[in-house]
Amino acid sequence: MEKYVIGLDIGTTSAKAVLFRKNGLVVGESESLYPVHHPHPSWAEQDPIIIEKAAIEAIRTVIKNANADKSQVTAIGLSTAMHSLICIDDNDQPLSPSIIWADGRSVDQAKRLRLQTDIYLKTGTPIHPMSPLCKLVWMKENNYLPYENASKFVSIKEFLLLRWFGEAVVDYSVASATGLFNIHSFDWDDEVLLVAGIRREQLSKPVAPTTICQGLSNELANEMGLDINTPFVLGGSDGPLANLGIGAIAPGDVALTVGTSGAIRQMSAKPKTDELQEIFCYAVTDDRWIMGGPTNNGGIVFQWLRDVLGEKEVALALQQGGNSYDLLTKLASDVTPGSNGLLFLPFLNGERAPYWDANARGSLIGLTLSHKKEHIIRAGLEGVVYSLYSVGEALERLAGQPVNLFASGGFARSPLWLQMVADIFGHSVQVPESHQSSAWGAAWFALLAVGEASSLEGIKESIPMKQTYEPNGESHKIYKELYETYRELYMALKPHFTTLANFQRKH
């Protein structure tokens, strides 16, 4: 019987289980959705128990739909979104919601901590409300009851591993994204723990990404459709795993990912940080680090455009069985590159790299009577890529020029968006057959852990590539000219963003 491996990718809006052959070809995938709650302005929370149920359902469904036998599942590799934080009790029950990367409640704490440059230089985690460090300081200063009563502080992945296997372990890249982990010593940093007001024993043990957890209960194994001894391999966070899953692991290999949020990343053989604090640097294995920057505003911008401007397309898609995003993309494709001089600053959700400014706000600049709905949609898509390009500039300063550019994530299904990337970056863009690169990266670590793969680099032979998008010279010239204005707009508008953000919080 053929053997399979599963990549379980627990993202911001869903848990995806992807069943792969060992050569990287997808046999099947299943996705279980869950909501993000905003109980107060700029707060972003999720129910960890609902996420656990979604993960179990995704595993069960992908095996069932593929008509696979549980004995065919060699291992399961885990990928999760970074920066989640849950306060739990002695019985591994949640005392708080899962507070996720998009949560902005700790703006004031981040602003103060950012002045302590040594924290960033040691941890490689930019000081921003996304990071568990800032969240913990907010909890400490606001007498947050779950914080005061917590036995442990964990990410969503650690939460699942504790409940499924009773093991308090965390892989290097998830630990690294907390802002509490020293990327030079590969251990929790005592001085930073003091700032957060927590003890070392309240955190999980940092371990390598090939670490295996085994021994599901009979009840849980039956629920998942797995053998009780199926190895679960820790893997990493979704960012470095997307690089691995797309084969971007050599110097000069740059990966662009756009899902709900977005990121641009490059692997490195040594950690690099500097006083500018523009990009992250997280540990992945004991001899590899990942450098880059995330944007808060990826696919969520397109979703907002659809919700605000796409009523007609949503109705059409419902009537005709199509996809509202495809209809909107078709509209945008009829507009010339540069959207007739319309620029969209896509900071609808604040912004992370390269500005690390939770007060940043979205803006449409250059509107005239000649602009229509399709111009705004195209400008929104272009704005997301401009944003990634600005992070790429900061990354290039520390990591060098890109040699290969790879694209993954949900946006890799959009030919228009991918052509924009090639045109704005002025560089060819390679796209894999599967857009589930984080899941494949997690699956590859699982294969490594159980001896079914021999090296990290070996994954390059197991990534079926789909196509390459080449830049259009004329379009690149237009984008280059407009980008000069785009780059200056953030600094020009920054004081007004702060004023408006404070007004929005107050009212």
N, C-alpha and C positions, 0 to 999 in steps of 0.2 A: 504493500500500500504506500502511496505517495505521502511524504512527510511535509507538514506545513509549519509555519511560524506566524504568530500573531503580534502585531504592533498595536498596543492600546494607547491611544492619544487622547488625553483628558484636557480639552481646550477650554476656552472662555465660555462658549455657548453650547458645547456638546461633548459627549464621549464617543470617539470613533474607534471601532475595532476593525482592523484590516488584516485579512488572511492572505499571506504571501506564500508563493513557492520559494524555494531557496535561491532561485535566480532573480528574485525581485519582482516577478510578474504577480499581479493581483488576482487572486481567485475570487474574492468577494469582500465587501465591506458593509458595515452596519453603523448607523449613527443614532444616538439617543440624545435628544435636546433637553436643555434645562434653562431656566431663566436667570437673569441678573436682577437683583432688587436694589432700588435706590430709596431707602427709607428717609434720607435727608439729602439736600442738594450736595452733589459731589461725592456722596457715599456710594460704594459698589460692593454688594454682598451676595453670597450664594449659600444655599442650604447644603452642607456637606453630605447629609444622609441621602438627599435626592441625587447628588452626583454619584454616590456609591451605587445606588440602584441603577442609574443610567449606565455606569460602567459594566455592571453585572449583566444588564439586558443586552448591551452591545456585544459582549463576548458570546453570550448564549445565541443571539440571533445570527451572528456571522457564521458560527459553526453549523447551526441548523440550516440556514439558507444555502450553504455550500454542500449540504448532504455529507459533511465530513464526520468521521468517527473521532471520538475523543482521543483515541490512541494515535491519531495522525498529527496531533498538535505537539510539536517538539518542545516549544517554550513560548512564553509571552514576555515581550519587552515593553517597558513602560515609558511613556512620554507625558509630561504635564506642562501646562503654562506656568511661567515663573511667578514668584512674589506672593503667592497666596499665604494667608496666616489664619490659623484656627487655634483658639484656646481650648484645651481639653482637660478632663478630670482624670482621676486615678483609674477609672474604668474605660478609658478611651472614648468617652462620650463627649460630644461637643458642648462647650459652655458658650461659645460664640458662633456666629455665622463664619463662613470662609470669607475673609476680607481680601479682595482680589487686587491685581495690579492696577486696575482703573480707579481705585478708591483714592480720593483726593483730600480726605479729612485732615491729614497731617502736613498741610502746606506750611504753617508757621514753624513747625518743628524742623521740617526739611530746610527751610530758609536759614535757620540758626545753625543746624548741623553742617550745612554746606561750607560754612566758614572754617570748619575743622578739617582742613585738606588732608591731614594724615589718615583720617578714616577711609577716605576714598583711595588713597595711595596704597593702603594695606589690603583693602577688601576688593577693589576693582568695581564695586557697585556704586553707580552714581547716586548722590544724595537727592532723593526725590520721594514724594508721597507713595510711589509704587512699592518702595522697599519695605520689607518687614521691620527693619531697624526703625524707620520713621514712624511706622504704625505702632510699634511697641513704646516708643517715647511718648507718642500721643496718648496711648492707653495709660501709661504711668502718670502723666501730667493731668489726666482727666478722671482719675480714680475709676477707670473702667472696671466694673465688677468681675467680668470673666477673666481679665488679666490678673486681678488680685487673688482670684480663687484657682487659677490654672495650675495643674500639675505639670503640664507640658505645653510647648508652643510648636505647632507642626504645620507643614504644607499639606495640600490635599493628597499628594502621593503618599506622604508619611502616614496620614490619617488612614488611608486604605490599607497600607501594609501592617499597621498596628492592629486594625480590626480583623484583617484576614489571616495574619500570621503571628501576631503578638510581638513583632520585631520593631524596635525603635532605631531604624537606620535611614540615612538620607544620602543620595548620591552627591558627588562633588559639585555638579553644576547647579542642582537645586539649592544645595547649601550655600554655594557661592553667590547666588542671587538674593540671599537674605540681607546682605550688608553686614553680617556678623562673622563671616568666615574669612580667614586670612589666606589669600591666594598664594602666598610664599611659603607658609608653614603647613598648609593643608589641614588647619585645625581652627576651631572657634577662637576668636580673638578676645582675650580676657578684658582688655581695656574697653573694647566696644560693647561687650556684654554688660559692663559696669554702666555705660551710657544708657543702655536699654533697660537696665534695672532687673536683669534676669540672671539666673544661675546656669552654669554649664550643664548640670544634670536635668535641666528642663528642656534640653535639646537632644535630638537624635544623634547617633554616632555617624560621622561622615565616612562613607565607604566608596570603593571604586564602582564604576558603572556596570561592571560584569558580576557584581554581587548577586547571589541567588537567594530567594526566599521560597520555601517549599512547605507543604503540609496543610492544604486546605481542609476544613472540616467536611465531613460527608455531605452535610446539608448544603454548604456553599458550593462544593464541587458539582453537586447535582443541579443546583440553580444555574451554574455557569455552563454546564454541559462538558465539564472537564474531568480528567483523572485527578484524584486527590494529590498526587505527587507531581503534577505539572509544574515545572520550574517557572517562577516569575522573576524576571531579571530587572534590576533597578533602572538601567538605561540612564536617562538624563532629563534635562528640561527641553522644551520643544525647539528652542533656538539652535543649540549645537547639534541636536539630532537632525534638524532639517538640513544643516550643512553636510553631515555624514550621509544622510539618505539621498542627497543629490550628488555626492562625490566631491564636494568642495572642501577638501582636507589638506591640500598642498598649499605652500606659499603662493599668493597671487590668485588663488581660487576664491572668488567672492560669491556669496549666495544672497539673493534677494527673496524674501518671503513676505507675501501679503495674505493674511487671513482677516480676522476681525481687526487686528492691529497689523503692524508690519515691522520688518527689520532688515538690516543689511549687515552681513557678518563675514569674518575671515578667521581661519584657524591660525595659531601661532605656536612656535616651539618654546617661547618663553613669555612670561607676563609683562605687559607694557602698560603703564599708566603715566599721566603727567598732570601738572597743576591745573590745566584748562578744564579737566573733568567733563569732557565732551562725550566720551564713549565708555562702554562697559568693557571689562576684562574678567571673564569667569573661568575658573578651572573646569576641565572636562575629564581628563585622565591625569595620571601623575606626571605626564610629560607633554600635555597639550592644553592650551587655553583657547578660548574663543573671544575675539574682540569685535566690537561693532556697536550698533546703536539701534534702539527700537523707536518706532513712531507709535503714538497712541491711535493714529488715524489711518487705517487701511480700508478694508472692506466696509467698515462701519460708516465711512463717508458715503460710499455708494448706496448703502442701505438707507441712510438719511435722505439722500437725493431721491431715491425711489419713494420713500414714505411721504416726502414733501411735494415732489413734482410728478410722481409717476402714477397717479390715481388711474388715469386712462389706461396705461400699460398693464397695471395690476388687474384691472377689470377685463381687458382683452385676453390676458394670459389665462384667467379663470375660464373665460368663455371658450377659448380655442385650444386650451391645454398646453400653451407655450410657457415661456419663462419671461417674467417681467424685466429681469436684468438684461436679457438678450435683446428685448425690444428697445430698451433705453440705450444700450450699447450701439444698436443699429442707428438710432437717431444721432448719437454723438459722432459716429463714424462719417456722417455726411458733412461734418464741420471741419474746416481746414485746421492743421496743427497750429496751436497757439490761441485757438478760440477767439480769433479776431481781437487780440489784445486784452482778453479778459483773464485775470489771475484769481485763483481761489486759494487762499491760505487755509489748509484743511484742519486747523486746530480746534475741531468741534469738541474734543475731549481733553482739552489742555494739551501739552506736548512734552514728550520726553526728549530724546536726542534730536539735535545737538544742544538744545536750549535748556532742557530740564526745567520747564516753566509750567506749573500746573495752572497758572493764570492765563496762559495764551488762549486766544479765542479765534474762531473761524471768521474769515472775511472774504468778501467778493470785491475786487478792486478793478476799476476800469469799465464798469457797466455803462452802456449807452443804449439808446432806443433801438439800435440795430441788433442787440443781443436778444436771443430767444431761449426757450427752455433747453434746446439741444446744446447751445453754447455753454450754459451753466453746467450741464451734465459733463460735457467734455472737459471744461475747466476744472471740475471737481476731480476727475480721474487724473488729469495732468498734475494737479496740485499734490496728490498723494505721491506721484513719482518725483516731483521737484523736492518734496520733503525727504524722500529716501536719498536723492542725489546730494542734498545738503549734508546728510549724515555720512554719505560716502566720501565727501571731501574731508571730513574730520578723520575718518578711518584711514584714508590714504596717507594722511600726515604721519600716522604712527606705524601703519602696516605696509606701506608701499603701494604702488600702482596695481590695479587689477590686471590679471592676465586672462582669466576666464570668468565669465559672468553667467551664473545659473539662476533660474527662476523657479520658485515652488510656492505652494499654498493655493488657496481658492482662485486667486487672480490669474494663475497660470492656465486657467481654462478660457481666458479671454484674449483672443488674438489682437484686438485693438489695444488693450492695456499693455500687452507684451511688446507690441510695435512701439508704443510710447516709450517704454523703458529703453529699447534699443536706440530710439531717436534722441531721447534726452541725455542718455549716458554716452551716446556716440560710440557704442560698443555692441558687438554681436551678443545675443542672449540665447543660451542653450536651455532647452526645456525637456524634462524627462517625461516618459510615458505616463507615469503615475504622479498625481499632484500630492500624494500622501507621503511626502519625504520625511516628516518627523516620525511617522509610524514605521517607515522602512528603516530609519536610523535606529529606532528602538529595537526593532526586530533583529537588526544586524548585531547589536550588542548582545541580544539573547542568543543568537547563533554562535557568537564568539564564546559566551559563557559556558555553553554546553558542548563546545568542541566541534561544532558543525561548520565553523569558519575559522581561518587560521590567522588573519590579520585585519586590522582596521582598514588598511589600504585595499584589501581584497574586494571591498564593496564596489570599487570602480568597475569591476568586471560584471557586476550584477545590477546595473542601473540601465534599463532599456531607455534610450533617449528618443524623444519624439521628433523634434525639429529645432532649427536655429533661426532666430529672427535677426536680420541684418539691418543696420541703421540706414536711414535715408538721409543723404547729405544735405539736401535742401531743408528738410524738417529739422535736422540737428542745428543748422544755422539759426533758424527761427527760435528754437527752444533756448539756444545759448544766449541769444539777445534778451529774451524775456526773463531768463533765469537771473540775470544781473539785477533786474528790478525786484524779482521775487525775493532774492537774498537780502536786499536792503529793507524790505517792508517790515520784517519782524522787529528789527531794532527801532524803526521809526514808530511803530505802533505799540511797542511794549508798555510804555507808561499808561496808555489808554486801555490796554488789555487789563492791567492791574486794577485800574479804577472801576472798570465794568465788572470784573470778576468779584470785587469786593461788594459792589452794589447788588449783584445777583445773589451772593451769599446772605447779605443782610435782608433782602426782600424775598 
